[in-house]
């Protein structure tokens, strides 16, 4: 059973018949559009002594006031042991979390003495607001810590110490689109697995089967995923590579050959151009092996290493059947690439187990090589079979596929820019067509 109001749901927990099992109360509030964060630091002076054999172990608890007058905890500082004059570390919090963009909304701050058993002793509290805090370090931001019980009992009670704001720095959080608007170019490279484990292209069981009536598994994945990512590449020119095939005329094995046959200019126009080059390659190369990822990763990494000013970011899309041969080298390539403006999307096609791809994804355990961990997570793995119907011929949900393929790219992109301290360039002013003065002859 639940009780609904405009911003509150009161849900009764059902359990043992005849016994009250409590309620869960969920409150909601529309988020403001403020994207600022603040970096703040506080110290305290002459706080009340709460521990019998020592001083106090103080920490602060910040509460945002809600529209209904209640308060919600939005931040806790660390505990400073055995002192009445603590200096807490600076902390960062979004303005949305602190006051939901309402600069005059009350912020309540409570001061506690930490106890090991969790029964922390209340020292006192004070209230402020974002507008007051934004004045920075000044006499306006020295707060008396008041314990209402003590104040009611003792006539000579003044306070339980003071808390002082030491610094207040406003930072505007930037988004992936801020960089795109500022001119950062996203460069996509496509790499397709041409190894023999995919099966003979002339056989219907092959993932590369050249069916004249419908797309094969690779074609369907390439078209579906490619049409999603091409919208982020401004010039729509994609380097398209293949790996794991024997090439004419001498039958040499290559792990980074140009699908269009031109190693000096491997660019294809749009995903349709990549599809055309892919089918042309199927007719001329021999599927072989082994399945080496490192060469195509290093290929893109060489370009990414030459542009580190934030003007370009590189995304490598690898479509594969999941059987990988050079795991150690691939891990090393990914660890090295994690320092570059680069991300990798791996789309697995076919029925194989993709344990190796999950390991490369690094969502659970950060990938490492020779004892060195990746600077950041740059790999996103998507099993294509999760998005197609039982016949394997139709994508069930392009929207869900798009979401999952691109899920981690913006944050991977932003993590690179943040670590390097690269800010987005200002967006150019919107284009306004010249106004024509209409002249008439009399």
C-alpha positions in Angstrom: 0.0 0.0 0.0 1.3 3.5 -0.8 0.2 7.1 -0.2 0.9 9.6 -3.0 1.3 13.4 -2.9 2.8 15.7 -5.4 6.4 15.1 -4.3 6.2 12.3 -1.8 5.4 8.5 -1.8 4.8 6.8 1.5 5.1 3.0 0.9 4.1 0.6 3.7 6.3 -2.5 3.9 4.3 -5.7 3.9 5.7 -8.7 5.8 4.4 -10.8 8.7 0.5 -10.5 8.9 -0.7 -8.4 11.8 2.7 -6.8 12.4 3.9 -3.3 11.4 7.1 -3.7 9.3 7.7 0.0 8.8 7.4 2.3 5.8 9.7 3.7 3.1 9.3 7.4 2.2 10.4 8.6 -1.2 10.5 12.3 -1.8 11.1 13.9 -5.2 12.0 17.3 -6.5 12.6 18.6 -10.0 16.2 19.3 -10.6 17.4 22.8 -11.4 19.5 23.3 -14.6 22.5 24.6 -12.7 25.7 22.9 -13.7 28.1 24.6 -11.2 30.1 22.8 -8.5 31.8 24.4 -5.6 35.1 23.4 -3.9 34.9 24.4 -0.2 37.1 24.0 2.9 36.2 24.6 6.5 37.9 24.6 9.9 36.6 24.9 13.5 37.8 26.5 16.6 37.2 25.7 20.3 34.6 23.0 19.8 33.1 21.4 22.9 35.1 18.5 24.4 33.0 15.4 24.2 35.4 12.5 25.0 36.2 11.7 28.7 39.8 10.6 28.0 40.5 12.8 25.0 39.2 15.8 23.1 36.7 15.3 20.3 36.8 13.6 16.9 34.7 16.1 15.0 33.1 15.9 11.5 30.5 18.0 9.7 27.2 16.9 8.1 25.6 19.2 5.5 21.9 19.1 4.9 20.0 20.5 1.9 16.5 21.9 2.7 13.7 20.5 0.6 10.6 22.2 -0.7 8.4 20.7 2.0 10.7 22.1 4.8 12.5 18.8 5.5 16.2 18.3 5.3 18.3 15.8 3.3 21.9 14.9 4.0 24.0 15.9 1.0 27.6 15.7 2.3 29.7 14.4 5.3 33.3 15.5 5.9 36.0 13.1 7.1 36.6 12.7 10.8 39.5 14.6 12.4 40.7 12.7 15.4 41.4 14.1 18.9 41.2 17.9 18.3 38.9 20.8 19.2 40.4 22.9 16.3 40.0 20.7 13.2 40.8 21.6 9.6 38.9 19.5 7.2 40.0 18.7 3.7 38.5 20.7 0.8 35.5 18.9 -0.8 33.7 19.3 -4.1 29.9 19.2 -4.3 27.4 20.1 -7.1 25.2 23.2 -6.5 22.3 21.0 -7.4 23.1 18.7 -4.5 23.7 21.6 -2.1 20.7 23.8 -2.8 19.2 22.7 -6.2 20.3 26.0 -7.7 18.3 28.1 -5.2 21.0 30.4 -3.8 18.9 31.5 -0.8 17.7 28.1 0.3 18.7 27.2 3.8 21.7 24.9 4.3 22.0 23.3 7.7 25.4 22.1 9.0 25.6 19.9 12.0 28.8 19.2 14.0 29.4 15.8 15.6 31.9 14.0 17.7 32.6 10.6 16.1 32.2 7.5 18.2 33.2 4.0 17.2 29.9 2.5 18.0 28.0 4.9 15.7 26.3 6.8 18.5 28.0 10.1 17.5 27.7 12.9 20.0 25.9 16.1 18.8 28.1 19.2 19.3 25.9 21.8 17.7 24.7 23.3 14.4 24.4 26.4 12.3 22.6 27.5 9.1 23.8 29.3 6.1 23.0 29.6 2.3 24.8 29.3 -0.9 24.6 33.1 -1.3 26.3 33.6 2.1 29.0 31.0 1.4 29.8 32.6 -2.0 31.1 35.6 -0.2 34.2 33.5 0.5 36.5 33.8 3.5 35.2 36.8 5.5 33.7 37.8 8.8 30.3 36.8 7.3 31.4 33.2 7.1 32.4 32.6 10.7 29.6 30.6 12.2 28.7 30.0 15.9 28.0 26.4 16.6 24.8 26.3 18.7 23.6 23.3 20.8 19.9 24.2 21.4 19.7 21.9 24.5 22.7 23.6 26.1 21.4 27.0 25.2 18.0 26.3 26.9 19.7 25.0 30.1 22.6 27.4 30.6 22.0 31.2 31.0 25.7 32.0 30.3 25.9 29.7 27.3 27.5 31.4 24.3 28.3 28.7 21.8 29.9 25.3 21.3 32.7 26.7 19.2 32.9 28.3 15.7 33.2 27.0 12.2 35.0 29.1 9.6 34.8 28.9 5.8 38.4 28.9 4.5 37.8 28.8 0.8 35.0 28.8 -1.7 35.7 28.2 -5.4 33.0 27.9 -8.1 33.6 25.5 -11.0 31.3 25.1 -14.0 30.9 21.5 -15.0 31.3 21.0 -18.7 29.7 18.4 -20.8 30.7 16.3 -23.8 28.5 18.5 -26.0 30.3 21.6 -24.8 33.5 20.3 -26.4 31.7 19.3 -29.6 30.2 22.8 -29.8 33.6 24.2 -29.2 35.0 22.4 -32.3 36.5 19.2 -31.0 36.5 16.6 -33.8 35.5 13.0 -33.2 37.4 10.6 -35.6 36.0 7.1 -36.0 38.0 4.2 -37.4 36.4 0.9 -38.2 38.3 -2.4 -37.9 36.7 -5.7 -39.1 37.7 -9.2 -38.2 38.7 -11.3 -41.3 39.9 -14.4 -39.5 39.0 -18.0 -40.5 37.1 -18.6 -37.3 34.2 -16.7 -38.8 33.7 -19.5 -41.4 33.9 -19.6 -45.1 32.1 -16.6 -46.7 30.6 -18.8 -49.3 28.8 -20.9 -46.7 25.5 -19.8 -45.1 26.9 -20.7 -41.6 29.6 -18.1 -42.0 29.3 -14.8 -40.1 30.7 -13.3 -43.4 28.3 -15.1 -45.7 27.7 -13.0 -48.8 23.9 -13.4 -49.0 22.6 -11.4 -52.0 19.2 -10.9 -50.3 20.1 -9.7 -46.7 23.0 -8.4 -44.6 25.3 -10.9 -42.9 26.1 -10.6 -39.2 29.0 -8.2 -39.8 27.1 -6.1 -42.3 24.2 -5.8 -40.0 26.4 -4.8 -37.0 28.4 -2.4 -39.1 25.4 -0.7 -40.5 23.5 -0.5 -37.2 26.4 0.7 -35.1 27.9 2.8 -37.9 24.8 4.8 -38.4 24.8 5.6 -34.7 28.4 6.8 -34.5 28.6 8.5 -37.9 26.5 11.4 -36.5 29.4 12.3 -34.2 32.0 12.5 -37.0 31.7 15.8 -38.8 33.4 14.9 -42.1 31.8 11.4 -42.4 35.2 10.0 -43.7 36.1 6.8 -41.9 39.4 4.9 -42.1 38.3 1.3 -42.6 40.7 -1.5 -41.7 40.6 -5.3 -41.8 42.7 -7.8 -39.8 43.6 -11.5 -39.9 43.4 -12.0 -43.7 45.8 -13.1 -46.5 46.1 -10.4 -49.1 46.6 -10.7 -52.9 48.7 -11.1 -54.8 51.4 -12.8 -52.6 49.1 -14.1 -49.8 50.9 -12.2 -47.0 48.9 -12.1 -43.7 48.0 -8.6 -42.6 46.5 -7.3 -39.3 45.8 -3.7 -40.5 45.0 -3.6 -44.2 42.8 -0.9 -45.8 39.4 -2.2 -46.9 39.5 0.0 -49.9 42.8 -1.3 -51.0 44.6 2.0 -50.6 46.9 2.0 -47.5 47.9 5.6 -48.2 44.2 6.7 -48.1 42.1 4.2 -46.2 39.1 6.6 -45.9 35.6 5.6 -46.9 32.8 8.1 -47.3 30.1 7.3 -44.7 29.0 3.9 -43.5 27.7 3.1 -46.9 31.3 3.6 -48.3 32.6 1.3 -45.5 30.0 -1.4 -46.3 31.0 -1.2 -50.0 34.7 -1.6 -49.2 34.0 -4.4 -46.8 32.1 -6.5 -49.4 34.7 -5.8 -52.0 37.4 -7.0 -49.6 35.5 -10.3 -48.9 35.8 -11.1 -52.6 39.5 -10.5 -52.8 41.1 -11.6 -49.5 41.4 -15.0 -47.9 40.1 -15.4 -44.3 43.0 -16.6 -42.2 44.4 -15.7 -38.8 45.4 -15.3 -36.0 43.0 -12.8 -34.4 45.3 -10.0 -33.3 43.8 -6.7 -32.0 47.0 -5.0 -31.0 48.0 -3.8 -34.6 44.7 -1.9 -35.3 44.7 -0.4 -31.7 48.3 0.7 -32.2 47.4 2.1 -35.7 44.8 4.4 -34.2 47.0 5.2 -31.2 49.7 6.6 -33.5 47.3 9.2 -34.8 45.9 9.9 -31.3 49.4 10.4 -29.9 50.0 13.3 -32.4 47.0 15.4 -31.3 46.8 15.9 -27.5 45.5 19.5 -27.3 41.8 18.5 -27.1 41.0 19.4 -30.7 40.5 15.8 -31.8 39.4 12.6 -30.1 39.7 9.1 -31.7 37.3 6.2 -31.4 38.1 2.7 -32.8 35.2 0.4 -33.6 36.3 -3.3 -33.7 33.8 -5.8 -35.0 34.8 -9.4 -34.2 33.7 -12.9 -33.6 35.4 -12.8 -30.2 38.2 -15.3 -30.5 41.4 -13.3 -29.6 44.9 -14.5 -30.1 47.2 -11.7 -28.8 45.6 -11.0 -25.4 48.9 -9.9 -23.7 49.8 -7.5 -26.5 46.2 -6.2 -26.7 46.2 -5.4 -23.0 49.5 -3.6 -23.3 48.2 -1.6 -26.3 45.1 -0.6 -24.3 47.1 0.4 -21.3 49.3 2.6 -23.5 46.3 4.0 -25.3 44.6 4.9 -22.1 46.9 8.0 -21.9 45.8 9.2 -25.3 42.6 10.9 -26.6 41.2 7.6 -27.6 38.3 5.1 -26.9 37.6 1.6 -28.2 34.2 0.1 -28.9 34.2 -3.7 -29.4 31.1 -5.2 -31.0 31.0 -9.0 -30.7 29.1 -10.9 -33.4 28.1 -14.5 -33.5 27.4 -17.1 -30.8 30.9 -17.3 -29.2 31.6 -16.8 -25.5 33.0 -13.3 -25.1 34.8 -13.7 -21.7 38.0 -12.1 -23.2 36.1 -9.1 -24.4 34.5 -8.6 -20.9 38.0 -8.7 -19.5 39.1 -6.0 -21.9 36.1 -3.9 -21.0 37.5 -3.3 -17.6 34.3 -2.2 -15.9 34.8 -4.6 -13.0 38.6 -4.9 -12.8 40.8 -2.1 -14.4 42.9 -3.7 -17.1 46.7 -3.9 -16.5 49.8 -5.1 -18.4 53.2 -5.9 -16.8 52.1 -4.5 -13.5 50.9 -1.2 -15.0 47.2 -0.3 -14.8 45.3 1.6 -17.5 45.1 5.3 -16.6 41.4 5.2 -17.4 38.8 2.8 -18.7 38.7 3.3 -22.6 37.0 0.1 -23.7 33.2 -0.6 -24.2 32.1 -4.1 -25.2 28.7 -4.8 -26.7 27.5 -8.3 -27.7 25.5 -7.7 -30.8 23.3 -10.8 -30.4 21.6 -9.2 -27.4 20.0 -6.7 -29.8 18.7 -8.9 -32.7 15.7 -11.1 -33.0 15.7 -14.9 -32.9 16.1 -15.1 -36.7 19.2 -13.0 -36.4 18.0 -10.7 -39.2 16.6 -7.7 -37.5 17.7 -5.3 -34.8 15.1 -5.2 -32.1 15.8 -1.8 -30.7 18.1 0.7 -32.4 17.6 3.1 -29.5 18.8 0.6 -26.9 21.7 -0.4 -29.1 22.7 3.2 -29.6 22.5 3.9 -25.9 24.7 0.9 -25.0 27.2 1.4 -27.8 27.8 5.0 -26.8 27.1 4.6 -23.1 30.7 5.1 -21.9 32.2 7.3 -24.7 31.2 10.7 -23.2 32.6 9.9 -19.8 35.8 8.4 -21.2 36.1 11.5 -23.3 35.6 13.9 -20.3 37.9 11.9 -18.1 40.8 12.5 -20.6 40.0 16.2 -20.9 39.7 16.6 -17.1 43.0 14.9 -16.3 44.8 17.0 -18.9 43.1 20.2 -17.8 41.7 20.8 -21.3 38.7 23.2 -21.3 36.2 23.4 -24.2 36.7 26.2 -26.7 33.9 28.7 -26.7 31.2 27.8 -29.2 31.2 30.0 -32.3 28.3 32.5 -32.6 25.3 31.3 -34.4 25.2 32.0 -38.1 23.0 34.9 -39.1 22.5 35.4 -42.9 23.3 38.8 -44.2 20.4 41.1 -44.5 19.6 42.4 -48.0 18.5 45.9 -48.4 15.7 46.0 -50.9 16.2 48.9 -53.3 13.4 50.1 -55.5 13.6 52.5 -58.4 11.1 55.3 -58.6 
